[in-house]
Amino acid sequence: MLNFNLPRYLPSADELPDSDETPVDNELQELIPGLLKAILLLLWSERMDWFFGVDMGIYYHPDKPPIVPDGFLSLGVERFYDEELRPSYVLWDEQVLPMLVLEVVSQNYRKEYSDKLDDYAALGVLYYVIYSSRRRRKPHLEVHKLVNGKYELQPGNPVWLPEIGLGIGCERGNYCGVTREWMYWYDEAGKRYFTPEEQIKQAQQQAKLAEQRAQELAEQLRALGINPDHLDK
């Protein structure tokens, strides 16, 4: 249950801006959370109790501007309201805090490692994930978990998130034709889940392999004097 000191009369999501209208500094701020969402849409295609927002405003008070992470994940909420979808994420309507927020650090530093740590901790977000491919001496990925009101840095890559049932990490791969380091979801054993492109490619390879096996079987039958085209007749 959310415990916020809110006014009695509150605006709905439709009455609030959907973001802070600040343009992203880099394509990665859209592509990285977009990839994570795309994987979830396949991985959790049968589930309707989750929502992943990309560059969407999280409203925690009607008189204050929203917090707008590059991506966030909520569990235990309706995946879709209606065909208009969510214009923003309003905590007094949803009654569920995001369980994970993601910030992708661009060339224009936005206090991801300082002020935003405090902001998300005050809000009560369980996992705060920061990714920066520009770091040289420190890990590109940091996963912070809220413990007794303060964030604690979690070791490893990927990092298992038991409350979510997924791991999150980064490694080199290809997405949208770009080969670089990307962020992915992982299973508990540390195996990476496929991207939509990879799943399509795998399905094509499996179909090709099945066709080759069928052709080999047909050739074996013909060698035995059996016409495979007449087996079903």
C-alpha positions in Angstrom: 0.0 0.0 0.0 1.3 3.4 -0.9 1.8 5.9 1.9 1.8 9.4 0.4 0.4 12.6 1.8 -1.8 13.5 -1.2 -4.6 16.0 -1.7 -8.1 14.7 -1.6 -8.9 15.4 -5.3 -6.5 14.0 -7.7 -6.1 14.2 -11.5 -6.3 11.1 -13.6 -3.6 9.8 -15.9 -5.4 11.3 -18.9 -5.1 14.8 -17.4 -1.3 14.7 -16.8 1.6 15.0 -19.3 3.0 11.6 -20.3 6.6 12.7 -19.8 8.8 15.6 -18.9 9.0 16.6 -22.6 12.8 16.5 -22.4 14.3 14.9 -25.5 16.6 12.0 -25.0 20.3 12.7 -25.3 21.2 9.5 -27.2 19.4 6.8 -29.1 20.6 4.3 -26.5 18.2 5.8 -24.0 15.3 4.5 -26.1 16.9 1.4 -27.7 18.2 -0.2 -24.5 14.9 -0.1 -22.6 13.1 -0.8 -25.8 15.0 -4.0 -26.2 14.3 -5.1 -22.6 10.6 -4.5 -23.2 10.6 -6.3 -26.5 12.1 -9.4 -24.9 9.5 -9.3 -22.1 6.7 -9.1 -24.7 7.8 -12.5 -25.9 8.9 -14.0 -22.7 5.7 -13.0 -20.7 3.3 -13.0 -23.7 0.7 -14.9 -21.7 1.0 -12.8 -18.6 -1.3 -9.7 -18.2 0.0 -8.6 -14.8 3.0 -6.5 -15.7 3.9 -3.2 -17.4 7.2 -1.9 -18.7 7.3 1.8 -19.4 9.8 3.6 -21.6 10.5 7.3 -21.1 7.2 7.6 -19.3 6.4 9.9 -16.4 5.8 8.4 -13.0 3.5 10.7 -11.0 3.8 10.4 -7.2 2.2 13.8 -6.3 -0.2 16.0 -8.4 1.6 19.2 -7.5 5.1 17.9 -8.3 6.7 17.1 -11.7 6.9 13.4 -12.5 10.0 11.2 -12.3 10.9 10.0 -15.8 13.3 7.1 -15.9 14.4 5.7 -19.2 12.6 2.5 -18.3 10.7 0.9 -15.5 9.0 -2.4 -14.6 5.9 -2.8 -12.5 4.4 -6.2 -11.5 0.9 -6.8 -10.3 -0.8 -4.2 -12.5 -3.0 -4.4 -15.6 -0.8 -4.7 -18.7 -3.4 -2.8 -20.7 -6.2 -0.5 -19.6 -7.9 -0.2 -23.0 -6.9 0.4 -26.6 -5.6 3.9 -25.8 -3.0 2.4 -23.5 -1.4 4.3 -20.6 -0.5 8.0 -21.2 1.5 8.0 -17.9 2.0 6.0 -14.7 0.1 7.6 -11.8 0.8 6.0 -8.5 -2.5 7.0 -6.8 -4.3 5.2 -9.6 -2.1 2.2 -10.0 -1.5 1.7 -6.3 1.7 -0.2 -7.2 5.2 1.1 -7.2 7.5 0.2 -10.0 9.7 -2.7 -8.8 12.6 -1.7 -11.1 13.7 1.6 -12.7 16.5 1.9 -15.4 18.6 5.0 -16.2 20.9 5.0 -19.2 23.7 7.5 -18.7 24.3 9.6 -21.7 27.1 12.2 -22.5 25.0 14.7 -20.5 25.2 13.4 -17.0 21.9 13.8 -15.2 23.0 12.9 -11.6 22.1 9.2 -12.1 24.7 8.2 -9.4 23.8 10.8 -6.8 20.4 12.7 -6.7 18.5 10.0 -8.5 19.7 7.4 -6.1 18.1 9.4 -3.3 14.9 10.1 -5.3 14.2 6.5 -6.1 15.1 5.4 -2.6 12.6 7.9 -1.2 10.0 6.6 -3.6 10.6 3.1 -2.4 11.6 1.5 -5.7 13.2 -1.9 -5.0 15.8 -2.0 -7.8 17.6 0.9 -9.3 19.6 0.0 -12.4 22.2 2.3 -14.0 23.9 1.6 -17.3 26.8 3.6 -18.8 28.9 2.2 -21.6 31.2 5.2 -21.2 32.7 4.1 -18.0 36.3 2.8 -18.2 37.4 1.9 -14.7 34.1 0.9 -13.2 31.5 -1.6 -14.3 29.1 -0.4 -17.0 26.2 -1.9 -15.1 25.2 -1.1 -11.6 22.2 -2.8 -9.9 21.2 -1.3 -6.6 18.7 -3.0 -4.2 16.8 -1.1 -1.6 17.6 -2.6 1.9 16.3 -0.8 5.0 15.7 2.4 3.1 19.1 2.6 1.4 20.4 1.2 -1.8 23.1 -1.5 -1.7 25.1 -2.3 -4.9 24.6 -5.9 -6.0 27.6 -7.8 -7.3 27.9 -9.7 -10.6 26.8 -9.5 -14.2 24.1 -10.6 -14.7 22.4 -9.9 -11.4 19.5 -12.2 -10.3 16.4 -10.4 -9.2 14.4 -13.0 -7.2 11.4 -10.8 -6.6 11.0 -10.4 -10.4 12.1 -13.9 -11.4 14.6 -12.6 -13.9 18.2 -11.6 -14.1 19.5 -8.5 -15.7 22.9 -7.9 -17.3 24.8 -6.7 -20.3 27.0 -8.3 -22.9 27.9 -7.7 -26.6 25.3 -8.6 -29.2 23.4 -7.3 -32.2 20.2 -5.4 -32.1 18.7 -3.3 -34.9 21.7 -4.1 -37.0 24.1 -2.6 -34.4 26.8 -4.7 -32.8 27.7 -3.4 -29.3 27.0 -4.0 -25.7 23.3 -4.3 -24.9 21.2 -5.0 -21.8 19.3 -8.3 -21.6 17.2 -10.4 -19.3 18.6 -13.7 -18.0 17.3 -16.9 -16.3 18.5 -18.0 -12.9 21.3 -20.0 -14.4 22.7 -16.9 -16.1 21.5 -17.9 -19.6 20.5 -15.0 -21.7 17.0 -14.8 -23.2 16.8 -14.3 -26.9 15.8 -11.1 -28.6 12.9 -11.1 -31.0 15.3 -11.1 -33.9 17.2 -14.0 -32.5 14.0 -16.0 -31.9 12.9 -15.4 -35.5 16.3 -16.5 -36.8 16.3 -19.6 -34.5 12.8 -20.6 -35.8 14.0 -20.2 -39.4 17.0 -22.4 -38.7 14.8 -25.0 -37.0 12.4 -25.0 -40.0 15.3 -25.3 -42.4 16.8 -28.2 -40.4 13.4 -29.9 -40.4 13.1 -29.6 -44.1 16.6 -31.0 -44.6 15.7 -34.0 -42.4 12.5 -34.6 -44.4 14.4 -34.5 -47.6 17.0 -37.0 -46.3 14.2 -39.3 -45.1 12.5 -39.1 -48.5 15.8 -40.1 -50.2 16.2 -43.1 -47.9 12.7 -44.2 -48.7 13.3 -43.9 -52.5 16.5 -45.9 -52.1 14.2 -48.7 -50.6 11.9 -48.5 -53.6 9.2 -46.5 -51.7 7.7 -43.4 -53.2 7.3 -41.0 -50.2 4.7 -39.0 -52.2 2.3 -41.9 -52.2 2.5 -42.7 -48.4 -0.6 -40.6 -47.5 -2.7 -41.9 -50.4 
